[in-house]
Amino acid sequence: MSKSTESCVWYRQMATALSSHILLKAIGTPLFIAIFFGAYLFLLKHPAYAMTVMPFTALDRMVSFQPSAMPLYVSLWVYVSLPPSLLTVRREMFLYGTAMAATCVIGLLVFYFWPTAVPVAQIDWALYPSVDYLKSIDATGNAFPSLHVATASFSAIWLNFILRRFSAPRWLLAINWAWCAGILYSTLATRQHVIVDVIAGLILGVLVAYISLRRRAVQTTSSTMND
């Protein structure tokens, strides 16, 4: 198979996947995000216990404040929508959805029992309107673990799996990982999180993604054996 033919194959597979169950995806993904945001903002504004301020370490000082990282930060909501949009089997969509929900619920439970916040930055946010607007909506609470990082890393691992299944080219796989890395960087560069939050979020996202993909493999093997 020539490179052009192979390229056409993966592209067509992705187009077909995007068009499958389109109504379910169009309703389900925004609804999931809306429910999550409702719970997240409630805990942010109504902490049940005393707030703990997370440490600002030497590693955090190595990442300077960069307001230009804002587009990467907000791009998470597009990024996390990509993996479910490329799934075609309802059972797999359900597995993905429950695993993503588990990631969020674990984070929300930590937020409830152990409210945390990032240290106050000595920055005049009024000089950076876009970041200032972000701070007005998403305050510095609910810091540990970073669900921004957890959901991004979870999505990256699933998206890598899906793209490989389509035999997507290496450059597309590289874009996936680069986008995820950019989102992780943006959580530090916008001073929304510190490195401790990022590490905890990364562990959470990777662990749940690994478990869910292992579960998928077991389900697929069991289904094949029954057939």
Buried (B, 14 or more C-beta within 10 A) or exposed (E): EEEEEEBEBBBEBBEEBBEBBEEEBEEBBEEBBEEBBEBBBEBBEEBEEEEEEBEBEEEBEEBEBBBEBBEBBBBBEEBBBBBBBBBBEEEBBEBBBEBBBBBBEBBBEBBBEBBBBBBEEEBEBEEBEBBBEBBEEBBBBBBBBBBBBBBBBBBBBBBBBBBEEBEBBEEBBEBBEEBBBBBBBBBBBBBBBBBBBBBBBBBBBBBBBEEBBEEBEEEEEEEEEEE
